[in-house]
């Protein structure tokens, strides 16, 4: 099986990357919610049960499930040098800059011999009392509370859609919008650089060290030759410009055009996949807020440069043009104002398509799910009382690695 191969949002899903929520959620507090991009604190035992059911649904439908934490544990097991390099880089990216604390934390993490335990601990975050240091030599340590977080947790990690995005036979390894989430991409960097299954096998269309921010929730594979990318709260036009140059110059890329979709900058429409998601060859779920004329920029290669053409049209017309046939847009909750606002808040239009017309959805969005079934779709419901508190649906929680052609 190829390492990465995704040319569509709907072709049969064969392999997917997940992250099972862990103790990083236990380090969320009311005071840190805003900084860590959460609206509420999920109850971990229930969130894990819900996530396990998500994985079971995928496996029951022939999808191989791999976990970020397992791939990363395998990666740092390749050699002691890679393990050491990762720990040192992780500490610097955690904003630890004094030589004293770099050494203290390196010794702490290096003492965790089990590779998966080490990876999970880097995701979980670290507080002062865990490192057992004597504070006599440091004024900072003396005045710090023992339960102060030295390293923030990464609670958004169960949304594996964002740190990188599979595009064709390569990936965009993303520079995330917030400092809080930008640390998450270190795991993908090491997996693609050093894991035996991925090293040297994956084209990199964008890099986490590039200047401008882009996130995977804004990247949709329309087909083998057309990529849609949202201009959103989390993805800036400069990043799409850079992505276009790199994709068009690489002879291994089959992408002929990028559609840069300008979407409203607000929490309810944070990413392109919260605005519309393909669920069948001719069907899309959509946020009712994008009905009417939409501003889209078609980016194509022109010699060594790019050509940008503005399109102002309805979404269904734009999609029909590039897919080559008419499409049906299914609004969240059928467009009913109160129901759609409620269910959009709980990602009613953020579905994971695992085959044409077969989708995984949150069970709580019962109005939308009923409409989807009436449209002839196979709707696989997963429990979502706690996972939904993170403001992301089944598509957000999954990164396809391989889809059939």
Number of C-alpha atoms within 10 A of each C-alpha: 8 11 16 21 22 24 25 26 24 25 21 19 25 21 23 20 20 24 21 19 25 19 17 21 21 15 18 19 13 10 8 12 15 11 10 19 15 18 12 16 18 21 14 17 13 15 22 17 17 20 24 16 16 23 21 14 16 20 14 9 14 13 20 16 19 15 14 20 21 15 22 24 22 17 25 24 17 13 11 10 10 14 18 15 12 17 21 17 11 18 19 12 16 18 12 15 11 9 9 10 14 17 12 14 20 15 13 14 19 16 10 13 9 11 19 18 14 22 22 17 17 20 25 21 20 20 17 16 13 12 15 10 12 9 12 9 9 10 9 10 14 12 9 13 12 15 11 12 16 20 19 21 25 24 28 23 24 22 24 26 25 30 27 27 27 27 27 25 21 22 23 23 26 29 29 23 16 13 13 17 20 19 19 24 20 18 21 20 18 20 20 23 16 20 20 14 16 17 14 12 15 19 20 19 23 23 19 21 10 14 11 19 22 35 29 29 28 25 26 25 22 21 19 16 16 20 23 21 29 29 27 23 20 21 26 18 18 14 19 23 16 15 20 23 17 14 24 23 13 13 8 12 18 17 22 15 21 27 26 25 21 17 20 18 13 10 11 17 21 22 27 28 28 26 26 24 25 27 28 21 18 17 20 20 26 28 28 22 17 16 13 11 13 17 14 25 20 17 21 20 18 10 9 8 11 14 12 17 10 12 16 12 13 15 21 18 14 18 17 14 12 15 15 10 11 15 20 16 19 22 25 31 28 20 16 13 12 10 17 24 19 15 20 26 20 23 29 30 34 31 28 25 26 25 20 19 21 20 23 22 27 28 17 18 23 16 17 26 24 14 16 23 12 10 13 10 18 18 19 18 19 20 19 23 16 19 26 19 18 18 20 25 27 27 25 23 24 21 24 26 25 25 22 14 11
